[in-house]
Amino acid sequence: MEKSLAELERIQTKILERISKLELSSSASLPQHNSTPIPTSTQNDAVGATETRLSAILRANGVKDFAFKRVPADYYDWSLDDRRDVLGAASVHHLCKSIVLVNTQAQSSVVDCSDRNNSKYYVVVVQYTARFNAEAVKNFLYSINEGKIAKKKFNLRLAPEETSVELTGFEHNGVTCVGMKTDIPVILDEAIQKLSPDFFWLGGGEIDLKLGIRTSEFINFVKPFIVSCSST
């Protein structure tokens, strides 16, 4: 009888140990909002069509140092610190966004993006921590047109969301400079070029997909105008 009880205790102990291990394993696999990084989508079994397409474009244009990461649906409700952590960004200053601007005072003959010096639309890449300065872009465009176009003919404003989607093919918060439907001239804020390390994050083509890229490779590929167009 004693031997039977001892055997029963041994079995129960093993069962409890297994349950404990399973609980620990389960809790370890749960996402932690601030501490556990979201895996890159390249680590997932199924890579999305957007990432596949943009990755192919980047590689075809000599860009090697880039990464895509999926973020939770409530990502934009998070603080910049939390966004930095989930992306593994070097700082909150390395978190950037692409915004589509329209020149509301462009000459009647300017209706598209065929002339990058005098385009109807521009995509500006700026940091989330900076304040965009539209006046600086206005002055820049006036200067590269050598004063041949009156300054009053440049008035950059945020393009309506439906226009942004139509031109880029990307939804709000998913806009990126890679693989846009329209070849829109890009303006990169000079502050981003000066970041150290030189690897920043921006939209990745979908609301919950972000793209990290080496700044020098981004510049070589996109060939943006580099303009000091923000303030902190």
N, C-alpha and C positions, 0 to 999 in steps of 0.2 A: 504493500500500500504506500509506504514512504517513497519507494522507488518510483511508483506511478505518479505521485504528487510532484516529485522532483522533476520528472520528465515533462509533466504538464506545465510547470513553472518555466522550464527551459524553453518550451515551445512558445509560451505567452511572451516571454522576454524577447525572443527573436521577432515575433509579430510586431511588438511595440517598437522595436528598433527599426524595422522596415517601414512602419507607418511614419515614424519620425523622419527617416531619410526622405520619404516621398514628400512630406510636408515641406521640408527644407528645399528640396529640388523644385517644388511647385512655386514657392515664394521667391526663389532666386530667379525664376523665369518670368515673373511678372515685371512689366516695365515700371521703372522708378522715374517719376516726373523730372526730377532735377539731377539725378546721378547716373542713370543708365543711358548711354548713348543709343540713339536709334540706329539700327544697322543700315549700311548703305544698301540701296536697292540692288546693287550688283551682287550682294550676298543673298538676296532672296532667290527662291527657286524660279520665279517668273519675273523677268525684267520687263517693265512696261514699254509699250510701243514708242512713247515720247522719248524716254531715255535712250532706247536703242537708236532711234533716228538722230537725236542730237549728238550722241556719242560718235556715231559714224561721221557726222559732219565735222566734229571737232578733230577727230583723228585724220580725216582726209585733208584737213588744213594745217596739219603739223602740230596740233595741240596734244600734248602728252600728259601734262600734269593737271588733271581735273578729277572731280569726284561728284557723284550724285548721292543725295541722301533723302529718304522719305521722312516726313515729319508728321506728327499727329494732327488731326483735324482742327484742334483748338490752338494750334501753334501761334496764331496771330492774337490770341488772348493772353499769351505769355509775356513776361517782361523780356527786355533785350538780353538781360543776363541769362535767363533760362534758354532763350533761343541760341545764344552763343554756346552754352554748354551742350545742348543737344546736337549741335552741328560740329562741335569740336573746333570752333573758330578761335583764332588767337585773341580776339577782343571783340567788344560790342561794335567797335569802329570798323571791323571787317565785315559787318552785316550791311549789305547794300540792296538797292532796289532799282528797277528800270521803269521809268515813267515816259509815256508818250505825250509829246507836246505838239500843239498846232499853232502855226503862226496865223493869228486871226486877222492881221493887217497886211498879209502878203498881197503883192500885186495880183491883179486878176488873171494874169498869165501863169502864175505859179499855182498849180493845182495838184502836183505830185512830188515825188522825191528824186526826180531825174537830175537835178542840180544840187549836189550836196552842200554847196556854199550858200544856196538860196532855196532851201526846201520848204515845202508846205508843212512837213512834219519832221520831228527829231525825236530820238530816244535818248534820254539823259539818265546816266547811271550815277547815283549819289548814295551817300551813307545814310542809314537810318538816324544816326546821331547828329547829322548836319542839317542845316536849313538851306534849302535850294534858293539860289539867287537868280531869278529870271532876268534881271537887269544886266547881269554880267554876261549872260548868253547873248542878249540883245546887242550889247556893245561888241562882243566878239564877232558876231555875224556881220555887223556893220563894218568892222575893220577888215575882215577877209574879203569883203566885196569892194574894198578900197574906196569907200564913200560914194560909189556909183549909185547906190540905192539909199534913198532917204531913211534915216534912222527910224522915223515914225512907221515905216513899212515892216518893222520887226516888232512883234508883240507876242511873245510865247506864253501860252496858257495850257493848262492840262486838257488834253483831248477828251471828249466824251467817251465813256467806257465802251459804247458800241463801236465807235470809230477805232479805238485801240484794239479791240478784238478783231475787227475786220482787217486791219492793217497787219497785225502781228500773228493772228491765229491763236493767241494765248489769252486766257481769262485774267481778270484782275488778280494780283498777287502771284500770278504764274508767268508774267511777262519776262522774257529773257532776250538777249541780243543774238542768240544762236537760232538759226532755222526759222526766222520770221517769214511770213508770207510775202511781205514787201521789203525791199532793200532800203530800209530807212537809215539815214545817216545817224551815227551814234556820237554822243558827247559824253566823255568820261570826266568826272570831276577830278581835278588835279590832286586833291587830297587822297584819293584812292591809290593813285600811282605812288604816293609817298609812304604808304603803309608798310610797316615791317612786322612780321614777314610779309612778303609780297604774294599773298594768296587770299583772295576775298570770296565772299558768298553772295549770290544773287538768285533771282527766280530761276527755276529749272524747266519751265514749260507747262507745269501743272501747279495747282494751288499748294499741294502737299509735297512737291518735289523741288529740292534746292540744288543749285549747282555751285560747286567751289572750283575756282580756277586760278592758276598762276597768272599774276597781273601782266607780266611781260608777254606771255603767250596769248593772253586775251588781246593785248594791244596789237601784236603782230598779225593776229587773225582778223579781228574786227576793224582795225585801223580807224579808231575813233578820233575825233577832235579831242584834245586834252585841254580843258578849260578850268580855270579856277572859278567855280560857280557855286560856292556854298560858304556858309559861315557856321561856326559852332555855337 
